[in-house]
Amino acid sequence: MHQQSPAILDLAPIRSMEPHIRERLAIGFPDRHFTIERVPATVTPNEFERVAKLSPFIGLAWTGISPAQSSGRRLRGSWEWRLLLVVKAAGSDDVRFRGDAFDIGLDAMTDVAVALLHGWSIDEIGACSVTSSQAIFAEGQTDDSVVLALVNFQIDTLISPANFKLVTEQDLAQLDVAWLANPQSEADGQFSPPQTIEVPQEEA
């Protein structure tokens, strides 16, 4: 199997943003008290049941890209992310939302997450801004002790396909893309990529 090329993959925005986001969140949500995991943008009932047991829990999801209208061959835009905040606490609504001596409440988790992310910048990547936040209800949820909120935010950056230097099949192999790096014959009913991929030249 081909080894991944850190020099190339470090240019990938989603891959490079995630560890910075986790590090930023750890300032206010240390791992000795909180669980932070990558989750899909839409959490299934089974997945929700699992993460609710990890309360207080923060799920980090990438949700999409909104390109700027001014983008040319370089893609300028907003990489959109979401936090799923989960708090499970027995007792009154006051405990679930405001917390007590033993549990943090959803209000404080939301406030801290917003404060950490909005106005923050990642060096050599771009600025982060919170776009919305709301309390939510998970479909099928029956546990009244669980309360949820979302914090949506975006990181603005610029990416050029030319940075990846994907011109030959060997270049793709460096990314460890198995279905491209190890093509099967068309006779086997599998996709066989072309030998070269032409990348438009970057404008000066």
N, C-alpha and C positions, 0 to 999 in steps of 0.2 A: 504494500500500500504506500502510496506517495505521502510524504510528510507535508503538512501544511506549512505555508510560508508566512511567518509572522510579519515580515516586512510588507507583504501584500494585504494580509487580513487586518492589520492594524489600521488600514485606510478605510475599512468598512464602518460606516457610522453606527449602525445598530450594535455591532459587536464591540466597538470601542466606547460607546456611550454607557452601556450597562454597568461595567465595573465602577465608573465614576458616579453613577446614580446610587449604586449600593453604598459606596464609600460615603457619599453625602448623607444618605439616610441614617447611616450608622452613628453619625454625630448625635442625633436626637433619639435614635432607637437602637441602643446597644444590643448585641446578640445575646447577652446574658438574660435579657428580659423579653426580647421580641424575636419573632421568626420572620425573616424576609426571604421570599422565594420568587422565582420567575413563574408566572402563570399565563395561560392563554387569555386573549382579550375577552373571550366569553367563557365563563367558568361553568362547567356542567354541574348538575345536582350532586353527583358522586364526588367530584372534586371539591365542591363547596363543603360537603359533609366532612371531608378530610381536613381542610384548612381551618374549619371552625374549631376543631379540637386543638389547634396550635395557637389559639388566641393568647395574647394579642398578636395578630398576624398582619403582615403587609405583603400583598401580592403585587409584583411589578410586571406590567404587560406592555409590549409595544403594540400600537393599534393602527398605525398607518403613516403615510407621508403626504403632505400637502405641498406640491411644488409651487414656487412663486411664479407669477406671470412673466417675470423678467428673466426666467431661466432660458439659457441657450443650450449649448453643448455641455456646459457645466450646470448641474442640477442644484439650484438654490431653493431651499424650502424648509419646511418645519417637519421634524421627525416627532410624531405624536406618541406619547406614553400615558400610562394610567396606573394609579395606585388603587388597589382594593384594600380597604382597611376593615379588619374584622375584630370585633370585641365581643367576648362572651363573659358575662358576669351574672351570677345569681343575685337575686334581690330585686329592688325596685328599679324603675326606669331611671331614677336619679343616679343610682350606682352605675348603670350601664352607660349613661351619657356623661356624667360628671366624675365618675370614679370614686374610689375611697382609699383607705390606707393599704389595701391589698391589690387593687386592680386600677389600671388607667381607664379612663372613660373615652368614648368615641370623640367627644368634643375636643379634648386635649390632643388626641392623636391627629385629628384633622388640622387643628391649628398649627401644630408643630410641623407637619408635613408641608403645609402651604408655605410657612415661614422659611423652611429650609430650601425649598425649590425655587420660589419666585425671586427673580433678580439675581440668581446665581449664574455663573459662567464657567464653562469647562475650557481650560486652556487649549488653544489650537483647534477647538471644535466649534463652540458657539454659546450663545446665551440661552438660558432657560426661563420660561415664564409659565405660570399657572393660568390655565384658560377657563376652568370651571371646577366646581366641586359640589357634590350633592349626596344626600342620604338616599339609600336605595333599599329595595326589598328583593331578596332572592326568590325566584319562582320555586314553589314547592317547600319553602322553608317553614318549618313548624315549631322550631325551638324559639320561644319568646325571650330567651336569655341572650340571644345573638342580635347585635346591631351592626349595620354596615354603612360604609360611605365610600365614595369614589373621589379621587383627586386627579383631574386631567391636566397634563402639562405638555409643553412642547419644547424642543431644543432646535434652534435654527442653525443650519450649517450649510456647507457647500461641498459638493462631490463631483468629481470629473471622472468619467469612465477611463480616460487616458491614464489616470493614476494607477490603474490596475494592470496596465500593459498586457491585456488579454488579446493576443494576436494569434498564437499557435495553440495546438492541442496540449503541448507541454506546459504552456502557461496555465491552462485550466487545471492540469494535473497538480500544480503547486497548491491549488485551493482544495485539493482532496475531494473534488466533486466526482463521486464514484461513477455515476452514470455517464459522465463525459470522459473521465480519465481512464475508464476501462470499458470502452465501447464493445458491444457485441455486433455480430454480423447481421445484416438485414435479413439474411436467410433464416436466422433464428427468431425473427419477428421482433427484434429489438432495435432501438434507435441507434443509428451510427452517425456521429457528428461529422461535419466537414473537417478537412485537415487544417484549414485556417479560418480565422474569423477576422473580418476586416473591421477595424475600429476607426470611425471618422477622426480625422486629425483635429486636434484642439485648436481653436482660433487663438490668434495672438492677442 
